[in-house]
């Protein structure tokens, strides 16, 4: 078994280095080791089909569609105005606004990239105009965008739920407090930065009066209503997470098209095209990873790793910290969705054997892998934020470091304080 695992890892590394897309690399490597070990390669199409036939998988394209509709339908503008009314008057307020608006939009889109683009296109220019450094403004938005993976509804949570056979509804509820907590930790970095001598000339908004605050809430109330409907419906047993995704997509379309009137036929075409592209990539990862998981299970790789950890002299806390380091390293080189699907069947049995709740482990894993959006060389979130902020990727890396450190501190807290994830479930 050890030799085959080494062959698998070697194939993956070679394919990664020559630039083969990650899903294709996973599939080809698994086919190679499956053929060597005598596993029928004919099971590949069967496993791919069955993995996509699960009802919860339908939530993925629907949540992606809902996020795209809300990104292009005028909701981001209203959420930013609400955030400015709430915290824009504080010193360094637009930094807080950037993160708070990302938290609001994360509860609509379920996507880190969508959150970065939708809020960043508004907030990065506004922060620069207010006196913030352009590179730091881009880094803040990249960090805020990661909340799209943590705050429900979240596409990575659906992926983990399908892979780990865990209730997606429970994952959504469990992600609320950790997502807010990580957002607050990012605001600490903004608070510290705002008090540096070089940032003394920051402009701040005038404090909104009661009438202005009420007007901002009124304009954003329909956007804020979507997560309440989705999470309230799931938690109240009115509909399943998959049905909630359909409700979210329909609600977003009706609000954007009928109330806000910001959806043209051309924009609708762009939304549908983008949804198909994103969904196709995610579903292909799921399909290929299912064959990968079957091979791992037949080779008893998860069981062997769990046994090794159980017999290890390392304490449970050290083992969990090693998992965190593993996720941070993997996130540097692999897209979060692929890393999530590959890592879950290997490490979830280890966590469960240590007495960790699968829902808690899922929230921890998603939060840890989300940091990979900020860490080079991959750093997809930084690439996107740098592009939106019209600056270079390398110039954004350094100002992102304190944000990365604070996120790691937040993930450690999520790991060792289970009620943070499980109190609401």
C-alpha positions in Angstrom: 0.0 0.0 0.0 2.8 2.4 0.9 4.4 2.0 -2.5 1.1 2.7 -4.3 0.6 5.8 -2.2 4.0 7.0 -3.2 3.3 6.3 -6.8 0.0 8.3 -6.5 1.7 11.2 -4.9 4.6 11.1 -7.4 2.1 11.1 -10.4 0.2 14.1 -8.8 3.4 16.1 -8.3 4.7 15.5 -11.8 1.3 16.4 -13.4 1.1 19.5 -11.2 4.5 20.7 -12.2 3.9 20.4 -15.9 0.7 22.4 -15.6 -2.0 19.8 -16.0 -5.3 21.0 -14.4 -5.8 19.7 -10.9 -9.0 17.7 -11.6 -7.4 16.0 -14.6 -4.2 15.3 -12.5 -6.3 13.6 -9.8 -8.1 11.5 -12.4 -5.1 10.4 -14.3 -3.0 9.6 -11.2 -5.9 7.5 -9.8 -6.3 5.6 -13.1 -2.6 4.8 -13.1 -2.6 3.4 -9.5 -5.9 1.7 -10.0 -4.6 -0.1 -13.1 -1.4 -1.2 -11.2 -3.4 -2.5 -8.2 -5.9 -4.3 -10.3 -8.9 -2.1 -9.6 -11.2 -2.1 -12.7 -10.8 1.3 -14.4 -14.2 0.7 -15.8 -15.5 1.8 -12.4 -14.4 5.4 -13.2 -17.5 6.4 -15.3 -19.8 4.6 -12.8 -18.4 6.3 -9.8 -18.4 9.7 -11.6 -22.0 9.3 -12.5 -23.2 8.1 -9.1 -21.3 10.9 -7.3 -23.2 13.5 -9.3 -26.6 11.7 -8.8 -26.9 12.7 -5.2 -29.6 15.2 -4.4 -27.5 17.6 -2.4 -25.2 18.1 -5.4 -28.0 20.0 -7.1 -27.5 22.8 -4.5 -24.1 23.6 -6.0 -25.2 25.1 -9.4 -28.2 26.7 -7.8 -26.1 28.5 -5.1 -23.6 29.5 -7.8 -26.5 30.9 -9.9 -27.9 32.7 -6.8 -24.5 34.3 -6.1 -24.0 35.4 -9.7 -27.5 37.0 -9.8 -26.8 38.9 -6.6 -23.3 39.9 -7.7 -24.7 41.5 -10.9 -28.2 42.5 -9.6 -27.4 45.6 -7.5 -27.3 43.9 -4.1 -23.6 44.6 -3.5 -24.1 48.4 -3.8 -26.9 48.4 -1.2 -24.9 46.2 1.2 -21.9 48.5 1.0 -24.1 51.6 1.7 -25.5 49.8 4.7 -22.1 48.9 6.0 -20.9 52.5 5.6 -23.9 53.8 7.5 -23.0 51.4 10.3 -19.2 51.7 10.7 -18.1 54.2 8.1 -17.8 57.0 10.7 -15.1 55.2 12.7 -11.4 55.9 12.3 -10.3 53.7 9.4 -14.0 53.1 8.8 -13.8 52.1 5.2 -11.5 49.2 6.2 -14.3 48.0 8.5 -16.8 48.6 5.8 -14.9 46.4 3.3 -15.0 43.5 5.7 -18.5 44.0 7.0 -19.8 44.3 3.4 -18.0 41.1 2.6 -19.7 39.4 5.5 -23.1 40.6 4.3 -22.4 39.5 0.7 -20.9 36.2 1.8 -24.3 35.4 3.2 -25.7 35.9 -0.2 -23.2 34.5 -2.7 -21.6 31.4 -1.0 -18.5 32.1 -3.0 -15.2 33.7 -2.0 -14.3 34.8 -5.5 -17.7 36.4 -6.1 -17.5 38.2 -2.8 -14.0 39.6 -3.6 -15.1 40.8 -7.1 -18.5 42.2 -6.1 -17.4 44.1 -3.0 -13.8 44.8 -4.1 -14.8 46.6 -7.2 -16.7 49.1 -5.0 -14.6 49.2 -1.9 -11.0 49.2 -3.1 -11.3 52.5 -5.1 -13.2 54.0 -2.1 -10.5 53.0 0.4 -7.8 54.4 -1.9 -9.7 57.7 -2.3 -10.1 57.9 1.5 -6.3 57.6 2.0 -5.6 53.9 2.4 -2.7 52.3 0.6 -3.9 50.6 -2.6 -2.0 47.3 -1.8 -3.4 47.1 1.7 -6.9 47.9 0.4 -6.6 45.0 -2.0 -5.3 42.7 0.7 -8.1 43.6 3.0 -10.7 42.8 0.3 -8.9 39.5 -0.5 -9.1 38.5 3.2 -12.7 39.6 3.4 -13.6 37.6 0.4 -12.5 34.4 2.1 -15.6 34.8 4.3 -17.6 33.7 1.3 -16.4 30.2 2.0 -17.2 30.3 5.7 -20.5 32.2 6.2 -23.5 30.2 4.9 -24.8 29.5 2.4 -21.4 28.2 1.3 -20.5 26.1 -1.7 -17.5 24.5 0.1 -19.8 23.4 2.9 -22.0 21.7 0.3 -19.0 20.0 -1.1 -17.9 18.8 2.3 -21.4 17.7 3.2 -21.6 15.6 0.1 -18.2 14.1 0.5 -18.5 13.4 4.3 -22.2 12.4 4.3 -22.8 15.2 6.8 -26.0 17.4 7.0 -25.4 20.5 4.9 -28.1 22.3 7.0 -26.1 21.6 10.2 -22.9 22.8 8.5 -24.6 26.1 7.4 -25.8 26.8 11.0 -22.4 25.8 12.4 -20.6 28.2 10.1 -22.4 31.4 11.3 -20.4 32.1 14.4 -17.0 31.1 13.1 -17.5 33.3 10.0 -18.4 36.3 12.1 -15.5 35.6 14.5 -13.0 35.5 11.6 -14.4 38.7 10.3 -13.9 40.4 13.6 -10.3 39.2 13.8 -9.7 40.8 10.4 -11.1 44.1 11.7 -8.5 44.0 14.5 -5.8 44.2 11.8 -7.6 47.2 10.2 -7.9 48.9 13.6 -4.1 48.5 14.2 -3.3 49.7 10.7 -5.5 52.7 11.0 -3.5 53.9 14.0 -0.2 53.9 12.3 1.5 57.2 11.7 1.4 56.8 8.0 -2.3 56.5 8.0 -3.1 59.6 10.1 -4.8 61.4 7.1 -7.5 58.8 6.6 -10.9 60.3 5.6 -13.9 59.0 7.5 -17.6 59.3 6.7 -19.9 61.5 8.6 -21.9 59.7 11.3 -25.2 58.7 9.9 -28.2 60.0 11.7 -31.2 57.8 12.6 -33.0 58.7 9.3 -29.9 57.9 7.2 -29.4 54.6 9.0 -33.1 53.7 8.6 -32.9 54.6 4.9 -29.8 52.4 4.4 -31.5 49.5 6.1 -34.7 50.0 4.0 -32.7 49.9 0.8 -30.8 46.8 1.8 -33.6 44.9 3.5 -34.5 42.8 0.5 -30.9 41.8 0.1 -30.5 40.9 3.8 -33.8 39.0 3.6 -32.2 36.2 1.4 -30.0 34.6 4.0 -32.8 34.9 6.6 -35.1 33.1 4.3 -32.6 30.4 3.4 -31.2 29.7 6.9 -34.6 30.2 8.5 -36.2 27.8 6.1 -33.6 25.2 6.6 -33.4 25.5 10.4 -37.2 25.6 10.6 -37.6 22.5 8.5 -39.5 24.2 5.7 -37.1 23.0 3.0 -33.9 21.2 2.5 -30.6 22.9 1.7 -31.0 21.9 -2.0 -34.5 23.4 -2.1 -33.1 26.4 -0.2 -30.6 26.9 -3.1 -33.5 27.0 -5.6 -35.4 29.5 -3.4 -32.3 31.7 -3.2 -31.8 31.7 -6.9 -35.4 32.6 -7.6 -35.5 35.2 -4.8 -32.3 36.8 -6.1 -33.6 37.0 -9.7 -37.0 38.4 -8.7 -35.5 41.1 -6.4 -32.8 42.1 -8.9 -35.0 42.0 -12.0 -38.4 43.2 -10.7 -37.5 45.4 -7.7 -34.0 46.8 -8.5 -34.4 46.4 -12.2 -30.7 46.0 -12.8 -30.8 42.7 -14.9 -30.7 43.2 -18.6 -31.0 40.3 -21.1 -27.3 40.7 -21.9 -26.4 40.6 -18.2 -28.6 37.5 -17.6 -26.7 35.8 -20.5 -23.4 36.6 -18.8 -24.7 35.3 -15.5 -25.9 32.0 -17.0 -22.6 31.5 -18.9 -20.5 32.2 -15.8 -22.7 29.8 -13.7 -22.2 27.0 -16.2 -18.4 27.5 -16.3 -18.0 27.6 -12.5 -20.5 24.7 -11.9 -18.8 22.5 -14.6 -15.4 22.9 -12.9 -16.8 22.1 -9.5 -18.8 19.1 -10.6 -15.9 17.7 -12.5 -13.8 17.9 -9.4 -16.5 16.0 -7.4 -16.8 13.3 -10.1 -13.1 12.6 -10.4 -12.5 12.8 -6.7 -15.2 10.1 -6.1 -13.0 7.6 -8.0 -10.0 8.8 -6.0 -11.9 8.2 -2.7 -13.0 4.7 -3.7 -9.4 3.7 -4.4 -8.2 5.2 -1.1 -11.0 3.3 0.7 -10.2 0.0 -1.0 -6.5 0.4 -0.2 -7.5 1.2 3.4 -5.5 4.4 3.3 -7.8 6.4 5.7 -7.9 3.5 8.1 -4.1 3.1 8.1 -3.6 6.8 8.7 -6.1 6.8 11.5 -4.3 3.8 13.1 -1.0 5.6 12.8 -2.3 8.6 14.6 -4.0 6.5 17.3 -0.7 4.7 18.0 1.4 7.8 17.8 2.8 9.2 21.0 1.7 12.7 19.9 -1.1 14.3 21.9 -4.5 15.0 20.4 -3.8 18.8 20.4 -0.5 18.3 18.6 -2.2 16.1 16.0 -4.8 18.7 15.3 -2.2 21.4 14.9 -0.4 19.2 12.5 -3.6 18.9 10.5 -3.8 22.7 10.5 -0.3 22.9 9.2 -1.2 20.3 6.5 -4.2 22.3 5.4 -2.1 25.5 5.2 0.5 23.9 3.1 -2.0 22.2 0.8 -3.8 25.5 0.4 -0.6 27.1 -0.9 -0.6 24.8 -3.9 -4.1 23.5 -4.5 -7.5 25.1 -5.0 -9.7 24.8 -1.9 -12.5 22.7 -3.4 -10.1 20.1 -4.7 -8.1 20.0 -1.5 -11.3 19.7 0.5 -12.6 16.7 -1.5 -9.2 15.0 -1.4 -8.5 15.5 2.3 -11.9 14.7 3.7 -11.9 10.9 3.2 -8.3 10.7 4.5 -8.5 12.9 7.6 -12.1 12.8 8.7 -11.8 9.3 10.1 -8.8 10.4 12.1 -10.7 13.4 13.5 -13.7 11.2 14.4 -11.5 8.6 16.0 -10.1 11.4 18.2 -13.7 12.3 19.3 -14.1 15.4 17.0 -17.6 16.1 15.7 -17.7 15.8 11.9 -19.6 19.1 11.6 -16.9 20.8 13.8 -14.2 19.3 11.7 -15.8 20.4 8.5 -16.0 24.0 9.7 -12.4 23.9 10.8 -11.2 22.4 7.5 -13.0 24.9 5.4 -11.7 27.8 7.5 -8.2 26.5 7.3 -8.2 25.9 3.6 -9.7 29.3 3.0 -6.5 30.8 4.2 -4.9 29.3 1.1 -6.7 31.9 -1.0 -4.2 34.4 0.5 -1.0 32.4 0.5 1.4 32.3 -2.5 2.2 30.7 -4.9 -1.5 30.0 -5.7 -3.3 32.7 -3.7 -6.3 32.9 -6.0 -8.0 35.5 -3.7 -4.9 37.7 -3.8 -4.7 37.4 -7.6 -8.3 38.4 -8.0 -8.1 41.3 -5.5 -4.9 42.6 -7.1 -6.6 42.6 -10.5 -9.7 44.4 -9.1 -7.5 46.8 -7.3 -5.3 47.4 -10.4 -2.0 46.5 -8.7 0.4 43.6 -8.9 0.1 40.3 -7.1 3.6 40.5 -5.5 2.9 44.0 -4.0 -0.2 42.7 -2.3 1.5 39.7 -0.6 3.4 41.7 2.1 0.3 43.7 3.4 -1.6 40.5 3.4 0.7 38.8 6.0 -0.8 40.3 9.2 -4.2 39.4 7.9 -3.0 35.8 7.3 -1.5 35.6 10.8 -4.8 36.8 12.3 -6.8 34.3 10.3 -4.6 31.5 11.5 -5.2 32.7 15.1 -8.9 32.6 14.4 -8.8 29.1 12.9 -6.9 27.9 16.0 -9.7 29.3 18.2 -12.3 27.5 16.0 -10.3 24.3 16.3 -10.0 24.3 20.1 -13.3 25.9 21.1 -15.9 23.5 19.7 -18.9 25.5 21.0 -17.9 28.3 18.5 -19.0 26.0 15.8 -21.6 23.7 17.5 -23.4 26.1 19.9 -26.2 26.9 17.3 -26.6 23.3 16.0 
